[in-house]
Amino acid sequence: MGITCEVRARIESLDAFSAHAGQSEIMNWLRAFKKFPSQIFLNHGEPIAVEALAQVIRNEFGTKVIIPKIKESYQLT
């Protein structure tokens, strides 16, 4: 957009993961973690589908799943 800004982050590309993966692809991706995350944020998708995916993740992994609302913020530690 014509603006130069300093980036203080490591940027990585996930060539094997699509932002439009279905539930089964996402679950397979999550099953591959050697150290499973303590919480998961779902921030993309239709509300009913996202809630359904969150419940499937909770049931299988017993982890905290957060579906952020617009303008909510979270402190990551």
mmCIF file of the N, C-alpha and C atoms, coordinates in Angstrom:
data_MODEL
# 
_entry.id   MODEL 
# 
loop_
_atom_site.group_PDB 
_atom_site.id 
_atom_site.type_symbol 
_atom_site.label_atom_id 
_atom_site.label_alt_id 
_atom_site.label_comp_id 
_atom_site.label_asym_id 
_atom_site.label_entity_id 
_atom_site.label_seq_id 
_atom_site.pdbx_PDB_ins_code 
_atom_site.Cartn_x 
_atom_site.Cartn_y 
_atom_site.Cartn_z 
_atom_site.occupancy 
_atom_site.B_iso_or_equiv 
_atom_site.pdbx_formal_charge 
_atom_site.auth_seq_id 
_atom_site.auth_comp_id 
_atom_site.auth_asym_id 
_atom_site.auth_atom_id 
_atom_site.pdbx_PDB_model_num 
ATOM 1   N N  . MET A 1 1  ? 0.822   -1.187  0.000  1.00 0.00 ? 1  MET A N  1 
ATOM 2   C CA . MET A 1 1  ? 0.000   0.000   0.000  1.00 0.00 ? 1  MET A CA 1 
ATOM 3   C C  . MET A 1 1  ? 0.869   1.255   0.000  1.00 0.00 ? 1  MET A C  1 
ATOM 4   N N  . GLY A 1 2  ? 2.131   1.091   -0.350 1.00 0.00 ? 2  GLY A N  1 
ATOM 5   C CA . GLY A 1 2  ? 3.005   2.244   -0.453 1.00 0.00 ? 2  GLY A CA 1 
ATOM 6   C C  . GLY A 1 2  ? 3.591   2.727   0.855  1.00 0.00 ? 2  GLY A C  1 
ATOM 7   N N  . ILE A 1 3  ? 3.403   1.986   1.940  1.00 0.00 ? 3  ILE A N  1 
ATOM 8   C CA . ILE A 1 3  ? 3.929   2.388   3.246  1.00 0.00 ? 3  ILE A CA 1 
ATOM 9   C C  . ILE A 1 3  ? 5.015   1.404   3.656  1.00 0.00 ? 3  ILE A C  1 
ATOM 10  N N  . THR A 1 4  ? 6.172   1.923   4.034  1.00 0.00 ? 4  THR A N  1 
ATOM 11  C CA . THR A 1 4  ? 7.253   1.091   4.532  1.00 0.00 ? 4  THR A CA 1 
ATOM 12  C C  . THR A 1 4  ? 7.219   1.115   6.049  1.00 0.00 ? 4  THR A C  1 
ATOM 13  N N  . CYS A 1 5  ? 7.302   -0.066  6.658  1.00 0.00 ? 5  CYS A N  1 
ATOM 14  C CA . CYS A 1 5  ? 7.311   -0.123  8.115  1.00 0.00 ? 5  CYS A CA 1 
ATOM 15  C C  . CYS A 1 5  ? 8.274   -1.209  8.574  1.00 0.00 ? 5  CYS A C  1 
ATOM 16  N N  . GLU A 1 6  ? 8.851   -1.001  9.743  1.00 0.00 ? 6  GLU A N  1 
ATOM 17  C CA . GLU A 1 6  ? 9.774   -1.960  10.330 1.00 0.00 ? 6  GLU A CA 1 
ATOM 18  C C  . GLU A 1 6  ? 8.983   -3.143  10.876 1.00 0.00 ? 6  GLU A C  1 
ATOM 19  N N  . VAL A 1 7  ? 9.493   -4.337  10.620 1.00 0.00 ? 7  VAL A N  1 
ATOM 20  C CA . VAL A 1 7  ? 8.842   -5.552  11.120 1.00 0.00 ? 7  VAL A CA 1 
ATOM 21  C C  . VAL A 1 7  ? 9.752   -6.168  12.167 1.00 0.00 ? 7  VAL A C  1 
ATOM 22  N N  . ARG A 1 8  ? 9.223   -6.326  13.356 1.00 0.00 ? 8  ARG A N  1 
ATOM 23  C CA . ARG A 1 8  ? 9.985   -6.934  14.448 1.00 0.00 ? 8  ARG A CA 1 
ATOM 24  C C  . ARG A 1 8  ? 9.417   -8.311  14.743 1.00 0.00 ? 8  ARG A C  1 
ATOM 25  N N  . ALA A 1 9  ? 9.414   -9.151  13.728 1.00 0.00 ? 9  ALA A N  1 
ATOM 26  C CA . ALA A 1 9  ? 8.863   -10.491 13.874 1.00 0.00 ? 9  ALA A CA 1 
ATOM 27  C C  . ALA A 1 9  ? 9.555   -11.408 12.880 1.00 0.00 ? 9  ALA A C  1 
ATOM 28  N N  . ARG A 1 10 ? 9.490   -12.664 13.183 1.00 0.00 ? 10 ARG A N  1 
ATOM 29  C CA . ARG A 1 10 ? 9.968   -13.656 12.224 1.00 0.00 ? 10 ARG A CA 1 
ATOM 30  C C  . ARG A 1 10 ? 8.761   -13.990 11.355 1.00 0.00 ? 10 ARG A C  1 
ATOM 31  N N  . ILE A 1 11 ? 8.932   -13.934 10.069 1.00 0.00 ? 11 ILE A N  1 
ATOM 32  C CA . ILE A 1 11 ? 7.844   -14.207 9.145  1.00 0.00 ? 11 ILE A CA 1 
ATOM 33  C C  . ILE A 1 11 ? 8.086   -15.566 8.509  1.00 0.00 ? 11 ILE A C  1 
ATOM 34  N N  . GLU A 1 12 ? 7.076   -16.416 8.566  1.00 0.00 ? 12 GLU A N  1 
ATOM 35  C CA . GLU A 1 12 ? 7.189   -17.749 7.988  1.00 0.00 ? 12 GLU A CA 1 
ATOM 36  C C  . GLU A 1 12 ? 6.032   -17.993 7.045  1.00 0.00 ? 12 GLU A C  1 
ATOM 37  N N  . SER A 1 13 ? 6.269   -18.817 6.070  1.00 0.00 ? 13 SER A N  1 
ATOM 38  C CA . SER A 1 13 ? 5.239   -19.188 5.114  1.00 0.00 ? 13 SER A CA 1 
ATOM 39  C C  . SER A 1 13 ? 4.877   -20.656 5.329  1.00 0.00 ? 13 SER A C  1 
ATOM 40  N N  . LEU A 1 14 ? 3.587   -20.950 5.426  1.00 0.00 ? 14 LEU A N  1 
ATOM 41  C CA . LEU A 1 14 ? 3.110   -22.320 5.570  1.00 0.00 ? 14 LEU A CA 1 
ATOM 42  C C  . LEU A 1 14 ? 2.529   -22.763 4.232  1.00 0.00 ? 14 LEU A C  1 
ATOM 43  N N  . ASP A 1 15 ? 3.395   -23.295 3.381  1.00 0.00 ? 15 ASP A N  1 
ATOM 44  C CA . ASP A 1 15 ? 2.969   -23.660 2.033  1.00 0.00 ? 15 ASP A CA 1 
ATOM 45  C C  . ASP A 1 15 ? 1.975   -24.816 2.010  1.00 0.00 ? 15 ASP A C  1 
ATOM 46  N N  . ALA A 1 16 ? 1.961   -25.640 3.050  1.00 0.00 ? 16 ALA A N  1 
ATOM 47  C CA . ALA A 1 16 ? 1.114   -26.827 3.042  1.00 0.00 ? 16 ALA A CA 1 
ATOM 48  C C  . ALA A 1 16 ? -0.216  -26.614 3.750  1.00 0.00 ? 16 ALA A C  1 
ATOM 49  N N  . PHE A 1 17 ? -0.518  -25.405 4.175  1.00 0.00 ? 17 PHE A N  1 
ATOM 50  C CA . PHE A 1 17 ? -1.743  -25.154 4.927  1.00 0.00 ? 17 PHE A CA 1 
ATOM 51  C C  . PHE A 1 17 ? -2.545  -24.057 4.252  1.00 0.00 ? 17 PHE A C  1 
ATOM 52  N N  . SER A 1 18 ? -3.780  -24.341 3.960  1.00 0.00 ? 18 SER A N  1 
ATOM 53  C CA . SER A 1 18 ? -4.636  -23.364 3.307  1.00 0.00 ? 18 SER A CA 1 
ATOM 54  C C  . SER A 1 18 ? -5.536  -22.693 4.329  1.00 0.00 ? 18 SER A C  1 
ATOM 55  N N  . ALA A 1 19 ? -5.771  -21.409 4.169  1.00 0.00 ? 19 ALA A N  1 
ATOM 56  C CA . ALA A 1 19 ? -6.698  -20.699 5.039  1.00 0.00 ? 19 ALA A CA 1 
ATOM 57  C C  . ALA A 1 19 ? -8.116  -21.201 4.826  1.00 0.00 ? 19 ALA A C  1 
ATOM 58  N N  . HIS A 1 20 ? -8.329  -21.976 3.792  1.00 0.00 ? 20 HIS A N  1 
ATOM 59  C CA . HIS A 1 20 ? -9.657  -22.483 3.480  1.00 0.00 ? 20 HIS A CA 1 
ATOM 60  C C  . HIS A 1 20 ? -9.751  -23.989 3.668  1.00 0.00 ? 20 HIS A C  1 
ATOM 61  N N  . ALA A 1 21 ? -8.923  -24.517 4.545  1.00 0.00 ? 21 ALA A N  1 
ATOM 62  C CA . ALA A 1 21 ? -8.978  -25.953 4.820  1.00 0.00 ? 21 ALA A CA 1 
ATOM 63  C C  . ALA A 1 21 ? -10.303 -26.301 5.478  1.00 0.00 ? 21 ALA A C  1 
ATOM 64  N N  . GLY A 1 22 ? -10.773 -27.507 5.221  1.00 0.00 ? 22 GLY A N  1 
ATOM 65  C CA . GLY A 1 22 ? -11.986 -27.985 5.855  1.00 0.00 ? 22 GLY A CA 1 
ATOM 66  C C  . GLY A 1 22 ? -11.691 -28.547 7.236  1.00 0.00 ? 22 GLY A C  1 
ATOM 67  N N  . GLN A 1 23 ? -12.751 -28.935 7.933  1.00 0.00 ? 23 GLN A N  1 
ATOM 68  C CA . GLN A 1 23 ? -12.599 -29.436 9.293  1.00 0.00 ? 23 GLN A CA 1 
ATOM 69  C C  . GLN A 1 23 ? -11.652 -30.632 9.365  1.00 0.00 ? 23 GLN A C  1 
ATOM 70  N N  . SER A 1 24 ? -11.766 -31.580 8.451  1.00 0.00 ? 24 SER A N  1 
ATOM 71  C CA . SER A 1 24 ? -10.912 -32.770 8.515  1.00 0.00 ? 24 SER A CA 1 
ATOM 72  C C  . SER A 1 24 ? -9.442  -32.412 8.305  1.00 0.00 ? 24 SER A C  1 
ATOM 73  N N  . GLU A 1 25 ? -9.161  -31.480 7.398  1.00 0.00 ? 25 GLU A N  1 
ATOM 74  C CA . GLU A 1 25 ? -7.773  -31.061 7.179  1.00 0.00 ? 25 GLU A CA 1 
ATOM 75  C C  . GLU A 1 25 ? -7.212  -30.343 8.402  1.00 0.00 ? 25 GLU A C  1 
ATOM 76  N N  . ILE A 1 26 ? -8.026  -29.502 9.026  1.00 0.00 ? 26 ILE A N  1 
ATOM 77  C CA . ILE A 1 26 ? -7.580  -28.787 10.221 1.00 0.00 ? 26 ILE A CA 1 
ATOM 78  C C  . ILE A 1 26 ? -7.322  -29.768 11.357 1.00 0.00 ? 26 ILE A C  1 
ATOM 79  N N  . MET A 1 27 ? -8.222  -30.743 11.534 1.00 0.00 ? 27 MET A N  1 
ATOM 80  C CA . MET A 1 27 ? -8.029  -31.735 12.598 1.00 0.00 ? 27 MET A CA 1 
ATOM 81  C C  . MET A 1 27 ? -6.773  -32.567 12.351 1.00 0.00 ? 27 MET A C  1 
ATOM 82  N N  . ASN A 1 28 ? -6.525  -32.959 11.117 1.00 0.00 ? 28 ASN A N  1 
ATOM 83  C CA . ASN A 1 28 ? -5.298  -33.699 10.807 1.00 0.00 ? 28 ASN A CA 1 
ATOM 84  C C  . ASN A 1 28 ? -4.062  -32.859 11.094 1.00 0.00 ? 28 ASN A C  1 
ATOM 85  N N  . TRP A 1 29 ? -4.125  -31.579 10.769 1.00 0.00 ? 29 TRP A N  1 
ATOM 86  C CA . TRP A 1 29 ? -3.009  -30.672 11.035 1.00 0.00 ? 29 TRP A CA 1 
ATOM 87  C C  . TRP A 1 29 ? -2.771  -30.577 12.539 1.00 0.00 ? 29 TRP A C  1 
ATOM 88  N N  . LEU A 1 30 ? -3.833  -30.454 13.315 1.00 0.00 ? 30 LEU A N  1 
ATOM 89  C CA . LEU A 1 30 ? -3.691  -30.370 14.775 1.00 0.00 ? 30 LEU A CA 1 
ATOM 90  C C  . LEU A 1 30 ? -3.145  -31.668 15.364 1.00 0.00 ? 30 LEU A C  1 
ATOM 91  N N  . ARG A 1 31 ? -3.561  -32.804 14.843 1.00 0.00 ? 31 ARG A N  1 
ATOM 92  C CA . ARG A 1 31 ? -3.074  -34.098 15.347 1.00 0.00 ? 31 ARG A CA 1 
ATOM 93  C C  . ARG A 1 31 ? -1.578  -34.270 15.153 1.00 0.00 ? 31 ARG A C  1 
ATOM 94  N N  . ALA A 1 32 ? -0.988  -33.535 14.227 1.00 0.00 ? 32 ALA A N  1 
ATOM 95  C CA . ALA A 1 32 ? 0.442   -33.679 13.928 1.00 0.00 ? 32 ALA A CA 1 
ATOM 96  C C  . ALA A 1 32 ? 1.339   -32.937 14.917 1.00 0.00 ? 32 ALA A C  1 
ATOM 97  N N  . PHE A 1 33 ? 0.787   -32.099 15.782 1.00 0.00 ? 33 PHE A N  1 
ATOM 98  C CA . PHE A 1 33 ? 1.611   -31.365 16.742 1.00 0.00 ? 33 PHE A CA 1 
ATOM 99  C C  . PHE A 1 33 ? 2.277   -32.325 17.721 1.00 0.00 ? 33 PHE A C  1 
ATOM 100 N N  . LYS A 1 34 ? 3.579   -32.182 17.901 1.00 0.00 ? 34 LYS A N  1 
ATOM 101 C CA . LYS A 1 34 ? 4.275   -32.961 18.926 1.00 0.00 ? 34 LYS A CA 1 
ATOM 102 C C  . LYS A 1 34 ? 3.963   -32.405 20.315 1.00 0.00 ? 34 LYS A C  1 
ATOM 103 N N  . LYS A 1 35 ? 3.947   -31.074 20.437 1.00 0.00 ? 35 LYS A N  1 
ATOM 104 C CA . LYS A 1 35 ? 3.559   -30.404 21.674 1.00 0.00 ? 35 LYS A CA 1 
ATOM 105 C C  . LYS A 1 35 ? 2.306   -29.602 21.353 1.00 0.00 ? 35 LYS A C  1 
ATOM 106 N N  . PHE A 1 36 ? 1.191   -30.052 21.887 1.00 0.00 ? 36 PHE A N  1 
ATOM 107 C CA . PHE A 1 36 ? -0.089  -29.444 21.524 1.00 0.00 ? 36 PHE A CA 1 
ATOM 108 C C  . PHE A 1 36 ? -0.236  -28.086 22.207 1.00 0.00 ? 36 PHE A C  1 
ATOM 109 N N  . PRO A 1 37 ? -0.786  -27.089 21.507 1.00 0.00 ? 37 PRO A N  1 
ATOM 110 C CA . PRO A 1 37 ? -0.968  -25.761 22.095 1.00 0.00 ? 37 PRO A CA 1 
ATOM 111 C C  . PRO A 1 37 ? -1.959  -25.785 23.267 1.00 0.00 ? 37 PRO A C  1 
ATOM 112 N N  . SER A 1 38 ? -1.735  -24.904 24.228 1.00 0.00 ? 38 SER A N  1 
ATOM 113 C CA . SER A 1 38 ? -2.615  -24.841 25.392 1.00 0.00 ? 38 SER A CA 1 
ATOM 114 C C  . SER A 1 38 ? -3.926  -24.138 25.074 1.00 0.00 ? 38 SER A C  1 
ATOM 115 N N  . GLN A 1 39 ? -3.947  -23.364 24.003 1.00 0.00 ? 39 GLN A N  1 
ATOM 116 C CA . GLN A 1 39 ? -5.189  -22.731 23.564 1.00 0.00 ? 39 GLN A CA 1 
ATOM 117 C C  . GLN A 1 39 ? -5.122  -22.502 22.059 1.00 0.00 ? 39 GLN A C  1 
ATOM 118 N N  . ILE A 1 40 ? -6.287  -22.480 21.454 1.00 0.00 ? 40 ILE A N  1 
ATOM 119 C CA . ILE A 1 40 ? -6.395  -22.298 20.006 1.00 0.00 ? 40 ILE A CA 1 
ATOM 120 C C  . ILE A 1 40 ? -7.381  -21.168 19.742 1.00 0.00 ? 40 ILE A C  1 
ATOM 121 N N  . PHE A 1 41 ? -7.027  -20.290 18.829 1.00 0.00 ? 41 PHE A N  1 
ATOM 122 C CA . PHE A 1 41 ? -7.911  -19.217 18.391 1.00 0.00 ? 41 PHE A CA 1 
ATOM 123 C C  . PHE A 1 41 ? -8.456  -19.555 17.012 1.00 0.00 ? 41 PHE A C  1 
ATOM 124 N N  . LEU A 1 42 ? -9.766  -19.530 16.871 1.00 0.00 ? 42 LEU A N  1 
ATOM 125 C CA . LEU A 1 42 ? -10.402 -19.700 15.565 1.00 0.00 ? 42 LEU A CA 1 
ATOM 126 C C  . LEU A 1 42 ? -10.953 -18.346 15.158 1.00 0.00 ? 42 LEU A C  1 
ATOM 127 N N  . ASN A 1 43 ? -10.396 -17.786 14.103 1.00 0.00 ? 43 ASN A N  1 
ATOM 128 C CA . ASN A 1 43 ? -10.767 -16.409 13.755 1.00 0.00 ? 43 ASN A CA 1 
ATOM 129 C C  . ASN A 1 43 ? -11.246 -16.249 12.321 1.00 0.00 ? 43 ASN A C  1 
ATOM 130 N N  . HIS A 1 44 ? -11.666 -17.344 11.706 1.00 0.00 ? 44 HIS A N  1 
ATOM 131 C CA . HIS A 1 44 ? -12.096 -17.228 10.310 1.00 0.00 ? 44 HIS A CA 1 
ATOM 132 C C  . HIS A 1 44 ? -13.175 -18.273 10.041 1.00 0.00 ? 44 HIS A C  1 
ATOM 133 N N  . GLY A 1 45 ? -14.275 -17.859 9.456  1.00 0.00 ? 45 GLY A N  1 
ATOM 134 C CA . GLY A 1 45 ? -15.307 -18.799 9.062  1.00 0.00 ? 45 GLY A CA 1 
ATOM 135 C C  . GLY A 1 45 ? -16.685 -18.341 9.481  1.00 0.00 ? 45 GLY A C  1 
ATOM 136 N N  . GLU A 1 46 ? -17.671 -19.034 8.978  1.00 0.00 ? 46 GLU A N  1 
ATOM 137 C CA . GLU A 1 46 ? -19.057 -18.745 9.335  1.00 0.00 ? 46 GLU A CA 1 
ATOM 138 C C  . GLU A 1 46 ? -19.287 -19.145 10.793 1.00 0.00 ? 46 GLU A C  1 
ATOM 139 N N  . PRO A 1 47 ? -20.063 -18.351 11.546 1.00 0.00 ? 47 PRO A N  1 
ATOM 140 C CA . PRO A 1 47 ? -20.233 -18.607 12.981 1.00 0.00 ? 47 PRO A CA 1 
ATOM 141 C C  . PRO A 1 47 ? -20.639 -20.035 13.346 1.00 0.00 ? 47 PRO A C  1 
ATOM 142 N N  . ILE A 1 48 ? -21.586 -20.626 12.639 1.00 0.00 ? 48 ILE A N  1 
ATOM 143 C CA . ILE A 1 48 ? -22.025 -21.983 12.980 1.00 0.00 ? 48 ILE A CA 1 
ATOM 144 C C  . ILE A 1 48 ? -20.914 -22.991 12.722 1.00 0.00 ? 48 ILE A C  1 
ATOM 145 N N  . ALA A 1 49 ? -20.204 -22.837 11.607 1.00 0.00 ? 49 ALA A N  1 
ATOM 146 C CA . ALA A 1 49 ? -19.114 -23.758 11.280 1.00 0.00 ? 49 ALA A CA 1 
ATOM 147 C C  . ALA A 1 49 ? -17.950 -23.616 12.257 1.00 0.00 ? 49 ALA A C  1 
ATOM 148 N N  . VAL A 1 50 ? -17.627 -22.391 12.636 1.00 0.00 ? 50 VAL A N  1 
ATOM 149 C CA . VAL A 1 50 ? -16.520 -22.162 13.568 1.00 0.00 ? 50 VAL A CA 1 
ATOM 150 C C  . VAL A 1 50 ? -16.850 -22.756 14.942 1.00 0.00 ? 50 VAL A C  1 
ATOM 151 N N  . GLU A 1 51 ? -18.076 -22.572 15.409 1.00 0.00 ? 51 GLU A N  1 
ATOM 152 C CA . GLU A 1 51 ? -18.465 -23.138 16.701 1.00 0.00 ? 51 GLU A CA 1 
ATOM 153 C C  . GLU A 1 51 ? -18.443 -24.664 16.659 1.00 0.00 ? 51 GLU A C  1 
ATOM 154 N N  . ALA A 1 52 ? -18.875 -25.239 15.538 1.00 0.00 ? 52 ALA A N  1 
ATOM 155 C CA . ALA A 1 52 ? -18.836 -26.699 15.391 1.00 0.00 ? 52 ALA A CA 1 
ATOM 156 C C  . ALA A 1 52 ? -17.400 -27.206 15.436 1.00 0.00 ? 52 ALA A C  1 
ATOM 157 N N  . LEU A 1 53 ? -16.498 -26.530 14.721 1.00 0.00 ? 53 LEU A N  1 
ATOM 158 C CA . LEU A 1 53 ? -15.090 -26.918 14.743 1.00 0.00 ? 53 LEU A CA 1 
ATOM 159 C C  . LEU A 1 53 ? -14.509 -26.778 16.146 1.00 0.00 ? 53 LEU A C  1 
ATOM 160 N N  . ALA A 1 54 ? -14.835 -25.698 16.831 1.00 0.00 ? 54 ALA A N  1 
ATOM 161 C CA . ALA A 1 54 ? -14.354 -25.493 18.196 1.00 0.00 ? 54 ALA A CA 1 
ATOM 162 C C  . ALA A 1 54 ? -14.777 -26.648 19.088 1.00 0.00 ? 54 ALA A C  1 
ATOM 163 N N  . GLN A 1 55 ? -16.011 -27.101 18.955 1.00 0.00 ? 55 GLN A N  1 
ATOM 164 C CA . GLN A 1 55 ? -16.500 -28.201 19.792 1.00 0.00 ? 55 GLN A CA 1 
ATOM 165 C C  . GLN A 1 55 ? -15.787 -29.504 19.471 1.00 0.00 ? 55 GLN A C  1 
ATOM 166 N N  . VAL A 1 56 ? -15.523 -29.754 18.193 1.00 0.00 ? 56 VAL A N  1 
ATOM 167 C CA . VAL A 1 56 ? -14.793 -30.962 17.795 1.00 0.00 ? 56 VAL A CA 1 
ATOM 168 C C  . VAL A 1 56 ? -13.382 -30.934 18.390 1.00 0.00 ? 56 VAL A C  1 
ATOM 169 N N  . ILE A 1 57 ? -12.728 -29.776 18.331 1.00 0.00 ? 57 ILE A N  1 
ATOM 170 C CA . ILE A 1 57 ? -11.376 -29.637 18.895 1.00 0.00 ? 57 ILE A CA 1 
ATOM 171 C C  . ILE A 1 57 ? -11.411 -29.851 20.403 1.00 0.00 ? 57 ILE A C  1 
ATOM 172 N N  . ARG A 1 58 ? -12.361 -29.231 21.083 1.00 0.00 ? 58 ARG A N  1 
ATOM 173 C CA . ARG A 1 58 ? -12.486 -29.405 22.539 1.00 0.00 ? 58 ARG A CA 1 
ATOM 174 C C  . ARG A 1 58 ? -12.698 -30.872 22.899 1.00 0.00 ? 58 ARG A C  1 
ATOM 175 N N  . ASN A 1 59 ? -13.589 -31.537 22.170 1.00 0.00 ? 59 ASN A N  1 
ATOM 176 C CA . ASN A 1 59 ? -13.902 -32.935 22.467 1.00 0.00 ? 59 ASN A CA 1 
ATOM 177 C C  . ASN A 1 59 ? -12.702 -33.849 22.267 1.00 0.00 ? 59 ASN A C  1 
ATOM 178 N N  . GLU A 1 60 ? -11.951 -33.626 21.192 1.00 0.00 ? 60 GLU A N  1 
ATOM 179 C CA . GLU A 1 60 ? -10.825 -34.527 20.903 1.00 0.00 ? 60 GLU A CA 1 
ATOM 180 C C  . GLU A 1 60 ? -9.591  -34.214 21.731 1.00 0.00 ? 60 GLU A C  1 
ATOM 181 N N  . PHE A 1 61 ? -9.283  -32.942 21.911 1.00 0.00 ? 61 PHE A N  1 
ATOM 182 C CA . PHE A 1 61 ? -8.016  -32.580 22.535 1.00 0.00 ? 61 PHE A CA 1 
ATOM 183 C C  . PHE A 1 61 ? -8.159  -32.034 23.952 1.00 0.00 ? 61 PHE A C  1 
ATOM 184 N N  . GLY A 1 62 ? -9.361  -31.643 24.340 1.00 0.00 ? 62 GLY A N  1 
ATOM 185 C CA . GLY A 1 62 ? -9.564  -31.087 25.675 1.00 0.00 ? 62 GLY A CA 1 
ATOM 186 C C  . GLY A 1 62 ? -8.847  -29.777 25.896 1.00 0.00 ? 62 GLY A C  1 
ATOM 187 N N  . THR A 1 63 ? -8.601  -29.057 24.839 1.00 0.00 ? 63 THR A N  1 
ATOM 188 C CA . THR A 1 63 ? -7.883  -27.783 24.945 1.00 0.00 ? 63 THR A CA 1 
ATOM 189 C C  . THR A 1 63 ? -8.856  -26.612 24.883 1.00 0.00 ? 63 THR A C  1 
ATOM 190 N N  . LYS A 1 64 ? -8.401  -25.469 25.337 1.00 0.00 ? 64 LYS A N  1 
ATOM 191 C CA . LYS A 1 64 ? -9.211  -24.253 25.311 1.00 0.00 ? 64 LYS A CA 1 
ATOM 192 C C  . LYS A 1 64 ? -9.259  -23.713 23.876 1.00 0.00 ? 64 LYS A C  1 
ATOM 193 N N  . VAL A 1 65 ? -10.472 -23.466 23.387 1.00 0.00 ? 65 VAL A N  1 
ATOM 194 C CA . VAL A 1 65 ? -10.655 -22.910 22.044 1.00 0.00 ? 65 VAL A CA 1 
ATOM 195 C C  . VAL A 1 65 ? -11.380 -21.577 22.189 1.00 0.00 ? 65 VAL A C  1 
ATOM 196 N N  . ILE A 1 66 ? -10.794 -20.539 21.610 1.00 0.00 ? 66 ILE A N  1 
ATOM 197 C CA . ILE A 1 66 ? -11.333 -19.189 21.702 1.00 0.00 ? 66 ILE A CA 1 
ATOM 198 C C  . ILE A 1 66 ? -11.787 -18.741 20.318 1.00 0.00 ? 66 ILE A C  1 
ATOM 199 N N  . ILE A 1 67 ? -12.990 -18.203 20.262 1.00 0.00 ? 67 ILE A N  1 
ATOM 200 C CA . ILE A 1 67 ? -13.512 -17.612 19.026 1.00 0.00 ? 67 ILE A CA 1 
ATOM 201 C C  . ILE A 1 67 ? -13.639 -16.111 19.305 1.00 0.00 ? 67 ILE A C  1 
ATOM 202 N N  . PRO A 1 68 ? -12.621 -15.338 18.929 1.00 0.00 ? 68 PRO A N  1 
ATOM 203 C CA . PRO A 1 68 ? -12.640 -13.899 19.250 1.00 0.00 ? 68 PRO A CA 1 
ATOM 204 C C  . PRO A 1 68 ? -13.780 -13.164 18.553 1.00 0.00 ? 68 PRO A C  1 
ATOM 205 N N  . LYS A 1 69 ? -14.286 -12.184 19.232 1.00 0.00 ? 69 LYS A N  1 
ATOM 206 C CA . LYS A 1 69 ? -15.277 -11.287 18.649 1.00 0.00 ? 69 LYS A CA 1 
ATOM 207 C C  . LYS A 1 69 ? -14.561 -10.031 18.146 1.00 0.00 ? 69 LYS A C  1 
ATOM 208 N N  . ILE A 1 70 ? -15.190 -9.299  17.264 1.00 0.00 ? 70 ILE A N  1 
ATOM 209 C CA . ILE A 1 70 ? -14.597 -8.078  16.707 1.00 0.00 ? 70 ILE A CA 1 
ATOM 210 C C  . ILE A 1 70 ? -14.185 -7.151  17.845 1.00 0.00 ? 70 ILE A C  1 
ATOM 211 N N  . LYS A 1 71 ? -12.980 -6.627  17.734 1.00 0.00 ? 71 LYS A N  1 
ATOM 212 C CA . LYS A 1 71 ? -12.382 -5.658  18.663 1.00 0.00 ? 71 LYS A CA 1 
ATOM 213 C C  . LYS A 1 71 ? -11.990 -6.246  20.016 1.00 0.00 ? 71 LYS A C  1 
ATOM 214 N N  . GLU A 1 72 ? -12.108 -7.563  20.211 1.00 0.00 ? 72 GLU A N  1 
ATOM 215 C CA . GLU A 1 72 ? -11.592 -8.172  21.431 1.00 0.00 ? 72 GLU A CA 1 
ATOM 216 C C  . GLU A 1 72 ? -10.081 -8.253  21.326 1.00 0.00 ? 72 GLU A C  1 
ATOM 217 N N  . SER A 1 73 ? -9.424  -8.193  22.461 1.00 0.00 ? 73 SER A N  1 
ATOM 218 C CA . SER A 1 73 ? -7.965  -8.347  22.467 1.00 0.00 ? 73 SER A CA 1 
ATOM 219 C C  . SER A 1 73 ? -7.589  -9.373  23.530 1.00 0.00 ? 73 SER A C  1 
ATOM 220 N N  . TYR A 1 74 ? -6.427  -9.979  23.347 1.00 0.00 ? 74 TYR A N  1 
ATOM 221 C CA . TYR A 1 74 ? -5.945  -11.026 24.229 1.00 0.00 ? 74 TYR A CA 1 
ATOM 222 C C  . TYR A 1 74 ? -4.470  -10.798 24.511 1.00 0.00 ? 74 TYR A C  1 
ATOM 223 N N  . GLN A 1 75 ? -4.071  -11.088 25.727 1.00 0.00 ? 75 GLN A N  1 
ATOM 224 C CA . GLN A 1 75 ? -2.665  -11.030 26.116 1.00 0.00 ? 75 GLN A CA 1 
ATOM 225 C C  . GLN A 1 75 ? -2.084  -12.435 25.964 1.00 0.00 ? 75 GLN A C  1 
ATOM 226 N N  . LEU A 1 76 ? -1.106  -12.588 25.107 1.00 0.00 ? 76 LEU A N  1 
ATOM 227 C CA . LEU A 1 76 ? -0.446  -13.878 24.916 1.00 0.00 ? 76 LEU A CA 1 
ATOM 228 C C  . LEU A 1 76 ? 0.840   -13.901 25.732 1.00 0.00 ? 76 LEU A C  1 
ATOM 229 N N  . THR A 1 77 ? 1.035   -14.981 26.461 1.00 0.00 ? 77 THR A N  1 
ATOM 230 C CA . THR A 1 77 ? 2.252   -15.085 27.277 1.00 0.00 ? 77 THR A CA 1 
ATOM 231 C C  . THR A 1 77 ? 3.103   -16.235 26.824 1.00 0.00 ? 77 THR A C  1 
# 
